Amino acid sequence: MRTNVLENKSMLVVTAIMLGFSVISMSISGVFAANSGAIWTTNGDCGGEARDVNQYQIGDVVYINGSGFDPQDNPYDWSIEGKPGGASADPGIVVASGSASVAGDVSFCFEAYTVQADDDGEYGVDFGGKGDNYRVEGITEPTTGTIVIQKNAVPDDAQNFSFTGELGVFDLDDDQDGTLLNSQSFTDLTADTYSITESATAGWTLSGVACTGETDSTWQTTQGGVDVTLVAGETVTCTFTNTQDVVDPGEGTIVIVKNAGNDTETEFSFTTDTTLGNFSLFGSDSNQTLEVPGTYSVSENVTTGWTPDSVVCVSSIQDEETSDSIELDESETVTCTFTNSQDRYSVRGTKYEWPTEDGLPGWTIFIDENANGLLDEGEDSTVTDQSGNYSFEVLFGEYSICEVQQQGYTQIVPADNGCHTVDFGDDESGVRNFHNDRSETPDRDVTRIIVRKVTNVETSDLFTFLADWTENFTLTGNSEEAFNLDPGTYSITEVDLPGGWLHESTVCTSDLGGQEPNDEIGLSEGETVTCVFTNDKPSDGGGGGGGGGGSRNPEPEVLGEQTEILPAAAPNTGVGAGGLDLMGSLSTLIGLVGLSFVNRKK
């Protein structure tokens, strides 16, 4: 909205127009009655009352016309104002104004205002106390668009073709019977990117995907489909063209179809005998091979994060076929569909209070998808239970697990208010705990040094320390010991690390501010210096994750049709054995990751 879009600061002298001649001035006394004069509006140029315009669109030019005004009352003020009470997009706002002088008892006209892009509704025009109204039919910006999917079969055929993606699951064909259409329109779609994938169809090859539409929308062909980035107000039409395969007499056809649900990004590899050769497929993809009659085999290799659910082979002549022994006859088509499902992994842990190791309920733990350390809208989160426990069920991948800090606590593990990293690609299956310490007002009657051991793995291994104020002493992982001392200068070092452990850092911090070197700690009266020795033990799989928690991977135990990796301290309460024997004794790997958080309350 705006005020005084057109504001006439100086006097506007309007040349009167009579019978097509310009008149500089005219004075006819005694012909103007009280309250005489009338005005009307026209669009784009001047005109008589018969051309009065009451409807305008954005970009139109409003001209104010009038007659019967006494020049002795010059100048006359004029304005255009939005009607109040919601009738206008500019309620009570003057969008244009100025002043004008008339010359004699004749008609006059002048350009007053150009209708703006955000004008809409009723507007009132005033000239010297005389009024007129007009209405603007504003342009409503579109909020949705349309995607049209068309099927072109070469040649035309009654074969049904299936589609999946963000537009849903639907079928099209390209014949004349009308049972199925050869196109489908999806309207009222919000501006976004939509993936459309055509499922593999035996005997047909997807030979191309072509899209047309307005220039602001874009599209990118993918494996077996297209991604359309739709702009509101636009329509994009994508045509999927399929060509029927030609089979020579005496040859047969083997079609391998990969079914991975809605996943189209994962690549699955296959091994065949030397005649067919090895190949890879993406989800909802297929590979077709023409072969002479004979016996062939196809097997799917293990894909991390996926479990083979089934392999079904169908013969066009109703023969019994299996993927490891396809007996191909002349002109026979055998279609084998390999179906996989994504493995589910468990991330779990406990929220502890340092150093009591009591579980803390009511703490929010979340999966930080954008790695900014904050709980953002849409990110998966949970709250610790009465024992401080939490858990997430996730797919294969790498995750950042964080907590929402609470006042009165300081996070000890992981250090520096950090987050845990879980990478199932590194055989991640350890337990990690978040430790937070309840912070209290420093006791200035006590002078002390606190030695704290922080490890990325919960461990009972003993870490040895050499201090000049006491005999050698040991600490286990994620523990501490306090020593009340007199003011003075002290040193503390860690010696003889247990096998497999790496030294990460040593930091000594004073509660009076600043840091002290661990080999020369200047301790003042009433001061507390905390020395944190941080150690890391890499996981067996080369991974590990992010400061605090975790353990080396135990051997997985088979539970029914799943293989569950249990943390070192977790008992197996599963039911009996007996695994799923598909494609060479593949089974579902359930990675069980425990993470824990401990904070110190302030």
N, C-alpha and C positions, 0 to 999 in steps of 0.2 A: 504494500500500500504506500501511498505517497500523499503529501500535502502540497498544494500549489505546484503541480507539475508544470503548468504554464502560468506564470505570474506576470502581469503587465504593470510594470512600475511607472511607465510614462503614459501620457494621454494618447489614446488611439483614436484618431479622427477618421471616421468612416465616410467614405465618399458615397453619397446617396446615388441611387440608380433609379431613373424614371424613364420609361419608354426607350431604354437602350442608350440614353445620352448621359454623360457624366455631368453632374451639377455640383458646383463648388459650394454654393450656399443658397438657401431659400428662406425667406422670412414672411410668413403669412399670418398676421396677427388676428386673433379672435376666432381661429378655426379649430383650436384644440380644446376639446371638452375635458372636464375634470376626470382624472383616472383613465384618460384615453390611452391607446397604444396596445399592441398585441405582438407576440413573438411566436416563432415556430422554428424547428430545426430541419435541416436538409443534410444529405450525405454526399460529400465530395465536391459540391459546388452550390451556388445560390439558386433559389427558386421561389415561386409563389407558394401561397398557403396550400394550394392543391398538391404540392409536392412534399408536404410535411411527412417526415420520417420518424417513426417511433421505435424501430428495431435496428440495432447496429451489431456489427461483429468486430472482432479484434482487428485493428489496422484501419478501420473506417475513419473518415475525417468528419467531425461534427461542425457544421456551419450554423451560426445563429442568425436568423432572419427576423425582421420586424418592421412595423409601420405605425404611424399615428402618435409618435412621441414629440413633445414640445421641445424645440432646440433651446428655448430659454432656460430649461432645467439641466442643460449640459453641465458637466459630464454625467453619464449614467454608469453605475457599477454593475458588473455582471459576474456570474459564477456558475460552476457546474459542481454539484455536490451529490455524494452517494446517499441514497435513502436510508434512514435509520431502521433499527429493529430487525436486522437480519435480512432485509429486502435486497441489500447490496453487499458486494464484496468490500466496499469502502463506506461503511455506515457512518454518516455524519462527517465525512472527510471531504474537504474541498479539493477536487482534483485539478481544477483550472479556474482562474479568475482574472479580472482586469477591469478597465474602464473604457468607455467609448463615447464619442459625441456624435449626434445626428445633425443633419442639415436639412431642415424644413420638413413639411408634412409629406414625406415620401418614404418609400420602402428602403431598407438598408440591409446589408449582409456582410458578415466577416467570418473568417476561419478561426474557430475557437479552440479545438482540441482534437487530438488523435487518440482513438481508443487503444488502451494499453493491454498487454498480454494478461495481466492479472485482474482486469475489469470484469465484472459480472453482476447482473441484476439490474435494479431500478436506479436511475439517476434523475435529479431535478435540475432544470436550467432556469436561472433567474436573470432578468434584464430590467433594471429600473423598477423592480417590484412586480413585474409581469412574469408568469411562469409557464413552463412547458416540461414535459417528462419524456424520457426515452429509456429503452431497455437494451442491455448488452447480453447477447447470447455468448457467454464465455466458452473457451475451448477446454474440455476436460482431458487432462493428460491420461493416456491409457496406462493401466497397471498390469495387464496380462497380454499374452501372445498365443500363437497357435503353431503347432507342429503337425504336419501331414506326412504320414508314411504310406508310400505306394509300392505295390508289387508289380514287377514286369518280368514275366516268365517267357523264355525263348526256347521253344514255341509256347503259345498259350496252352495252359494245362490246368486240370482240376487239382493238381497237387497242392496240399496245404503247406504253408510256410509259417513257422512259429517265431515270435519275437519276444524278447525279455528286456528288462531295464527299468529306468525310473518311470516310464509311461505305463508300466504294468505288463502283463502277459496277454498276448492276443495273436490271432491267426489271420492270414490273408491268402488268397489265391488269385489266379489270373485266368478265369474262364468266364463263360457267359451265362451260367445257370442262376446266378444271384444268391445262391446259398451263403457263400462268403463273398464279401466285397474285395476289390483289389486295392483299396485304400481305406485309411482310417484317420480321422481328424481328432486332435487332442486340443481342445480349446480351454480358455481361462487358465493358462499356465503362467505362473509367476516368472519373472525374469530370473533365469538360472541356467545351469548347464545340465543337459539331459543326455544320458547314454542309452542308445538303442542297439541291441545286438540280435542278429538273426541266428537261430539255432541251425546246426548242420542238418541237411536233408539228403538222404541217400539218393543217389542218381542225379543230383543237381549240384552245380558249382556256382557259388556267389561270384559273379564276374565283375561286379562294380556297384558302388554306392555313389549317387550324384545328388547334390542338394542345390536348391535355388531359393531365393528370397531377398528381402530387403538388405541393404548394404551394412547396416549396423550389427545384425546378427552374424555369427560365424559358426563354422563347423569344421570338424577334423575326423577323417576316416580312421577307424581302428581295426583291430583284428576281428573281422566278422561283423562290423557295424560302423557306427558313427557317433561322435559326441557333438551335440548341438548346443551352442551358447546363445540362448534366446533373449532378445531385447523386447521389452514391453511394447505392444502396439504393432508387432511385426508377425508375419507368417513365413515359416520355413517349410519347404516341401522336399522330402528326401525319397528318392526312388531306389529301391533295391532290385537289381537285375540279376536273375539266375538263368543259367544256360543248362539245358538238359545234357547229361553226359551221353556220349555215343559209345556203345559197347560193341566191339567187333564180334561176329559169330565165333564161337569157340572159346572166347575169353569169359572170365568171371570177374566179379568186383568185390573187393574187401573195403569196407568203410569203417574207420575207427572214430568214434564220437567221444569227446571228453565232456562230462557233466560235472561241473563244480559249483552248482547253484548260480548265484548272481556274480560270482567272481570271474572277471575277464582278464586279470592282470598276471595271475600266477602261471608260470610255464611248467608243464608236465612232460617228462621225457619217456619215450617208449623204446623198447628193444624188440627187434624181430629177428627172424632168421636172415641169412645173408641175401636171400632173393629180394625181400621187401626193403631191407635197410632200416636203420634207426631214424627216428624223427621226434619232434616235440610239438605239443599242442597247448593252446591256451584254453581257459574255461569257455564252455559253449562253442567249441571249435571242433572241426573234423578233418580227417585226412582220408583221401580215397585213392585206391591203387587198383589198377587193372592187371590181372594176373592170369596166366594159363592155369588150367585145372591142375590141382595138386593139393598137398597138405602144407599148411603154414601155421606159424605160431606168433603171437603178439603178447608181450607182457609190459606192465607199467613199472617204471623204477620208483623208488621211494622219494617222495617230495616232502621235505621238512615242513612240519606244521599241518600236514594233511594225512587223513586216514582213508584207505580204499574201502568203500562200503560194498560195492558189488560190481561184477562184470557180467553183462547179459549180451549174448550173441543171438541174432535172429536171422534166419535164412529165408530168402524169397521163395524157396521151394519146400519150406517147412522141414528141412533137415535138422537133426540135433547137432548143434555146433558149440564148441567151447573155444575160448581165446588161445589156449595152448595147443589146440589141434583143430584148425579150421580146414575141413575137407571141401575144397572149392570145386564145384562142378561147372560144366560149360553153361554160360549165360546166367549163372547163379549170382545173386548179390547177398553177401553176408555182412550185416551191420553189427559191430560190437561196441557197446556203450560202457565206458569205464566211469563209474560214479564215485566221487570222493567228497568227504566232509571235512571241514576245518577242525583241528584239534582245539580243545578248550584247556586252558592252563589256569592254575590257581595261584594268586598272589595273596599271601596272608602274613600276619604279624601281630605284635603286641605293643601297646603303648605303656611304657614303664615310667615310674618316678625314680629319679636318681637321688641317692644311692640305695634306697630301701628296696627297689625292684618291685614295688607294689603296682599292680595294674591300674591305669587311669581311664575311667569311663568318660564318655561324652566328648571325646576329641575327634575332630573331623580329619579324615585321611582322604586324599584324592589322587587321581591319575592326572598328572600335569601334561596335557597333550601338546601345548605350545612351549613348554620348557621356560615359562616366565616366573615360576615359583609362586604363582597366585592361583586361587580357585576361581576360574572363569565360568561364565554361564555355559551350560551344556557339557561341562567336564564331569566325568563319573566320580562320585564321592560316596563315602559311608562314614558312620560314627561308631567309635569303639564301644563295645558292650561293657557290662559291669565288671568284667575281668580285664578290660583293656584290649580285647582282641578285635580284629577286623579282617576282612577278606574281600578279594575281587576275583571274578572269573573273566579271563581275557583270552584273546587269540594269540597265536604265535607272533612274536615280535619283540621290540624293545620298549620299555616303559619307564617313566620317571614317576616315582611314588613320593608324595610330599604330605605334609601336615599343615593345618591352619594353626598358626601360633596363638597362644593365649597369654594374656597379661599375667605377670607374676611368676613366669617360668622362663628359664634359659635352656635352649636346646643344647644338649651335650653330644648326642649321637643321632644323625651324622653331624659333623662339625660345621660351624659357620652357617647355621640355619639352612643347611643343605637338604637335598632330596636323595633318595635311593635310586639307583639305576638297576633295572632288571632286564636282562637280555637273554631270552630263551634260545637265541642262536649260539650262546656260549654254554649250553647245558646248564642253565641257571636253575638251581633248585634249593638254595640255602635259606636259612632263617635269619632275618635281620630285625633288630629291635630299635625303636626310637626311644631314646632316653632323654627326659627333661628334668631339670633340677629346680626345686622351689627356692627362689632367691629371697633372702631375708636381709634386713638391715645389718651391715657389717658390725660385728662386735669389736669395738676399739679397745676393749680390755684384753683381747687375745692377740698375740703375735704368733703367726704360724705360716708354715709352708704346706700346701696340699699337693701331693703327687698323684696324678690321675693317669690311668692307662686306658686308651681308646683303641679298639680293634674293629676291623670291618667284619669280623666273624665272632659270634659268641663262642668262647673257648675257655677251657679250664687249664690251658697251658700256663706255665709260670714264667713271668718276666722278671728278671733280676735287676735291682737298682743298687748303685754305689753312691752313698751320701756321706759327706764329711761330718755330719752331726749324729750319725747313728751307725749301727752295724748294717751290713747288707740285708736287704729285705726283698720280698717278691710280691707281685700283684698278678691276679688273673685278668683276662680280658674284660674291659668295661667295668673297672672298679677303681677305687682311690683310697688313699690313707692320708690323714692329717697329722702334722707334727707341730706341737706348741714349742716355740723356741724363744730365746732371748734375742734382742736386736743384734744384728751383726751381718757378716758376709758368709754365704754358704754356697756349696756346689752340689749338684745331683746329676748323675749320668746313668744311662741304661747300658747294661753289659750282657754279653752272651745270650743273644736272641735264640729262642727255641727254633728248631728246624722248620724251614719253609716260610718263615716270617721275614718281612722287609720293613725297614725303618722308613716311615714317611716324613715325620716332622717332630720337632720339639719346640714348644712355645710356652714361656713363663710370663704370666700376666699379673699385674698388681691391681688390687682393688682400689688403690689410690690413683690409678691411671698409668698407662704406659706398660712397657715390657722390660723384662730383665733377662740377661743371658744366663742360661742354666748353670754355667760353670763359675759365675760370679754374681750371686743373688744378693743385692743389698737390701736387708730386711730392717725396716724401721719399727718403732714402738707402735703397736696397734694395727699393723699392716698384715694383710693376707696376700701371699703370692701363690698362684695356682700354676703348676707346671704340668702341661698336657703332653704325654708321649703317645704319638699315633703310629700304629703299625698296621700293615696290610698283608693278607695272605691270599695270593692269587688262587682262583678256583682251578680245579683239575681241568675244566674245559677251556681254560684260557681267559675266562671272563671273570665275573665277580661283580659286585656292583655297588658302588657308591657309598662308601663310608658307613659301616654299621650293619651288622647282621650277615647272614649267609653262612653256609658250611660247604665243605667239599661234597660233591654229588655222591650219594649212596647208590648202591645197585638198585634198579627199579624192581618192584615186585608186581607180578601179574595178578590183577584182580578181575576175575570174570573176563569180559571182553575189553578190558582196559588195562594199560600198563601205567601204574601210578608211581611217580618218583617221590618217595617219602623223605622228609627231613631226618637228619641223623637221630634225633631224639624222639621222633614220632612213632608210636606203635602202629602196626598194621592191623586194623580191625575189619578189613575187607572180607568179602565172601570168597568162596572157593575158586580154584584155578580153572583153567580151560580157556584158551585165547582164541581170537578170530584168525583163522588161517586163510588169508587172501594174498595172492600174488607173492608167495614165498614167505609166509609167517610174518606179515606186517601187522602191527597192532597200534592202538592209540597211545601216544605218550602224553601223560598228564603231568606237566611240570608243577610241582607244589612249592611255591616260593613264599617263605615267611619273612616279613619285614617288621621291624619294631622301632618305635620312637620313644625316646626318653627326654623329658624337659626338666629344667630347674626352675622352680617358681620364684619370681622376684618379690 
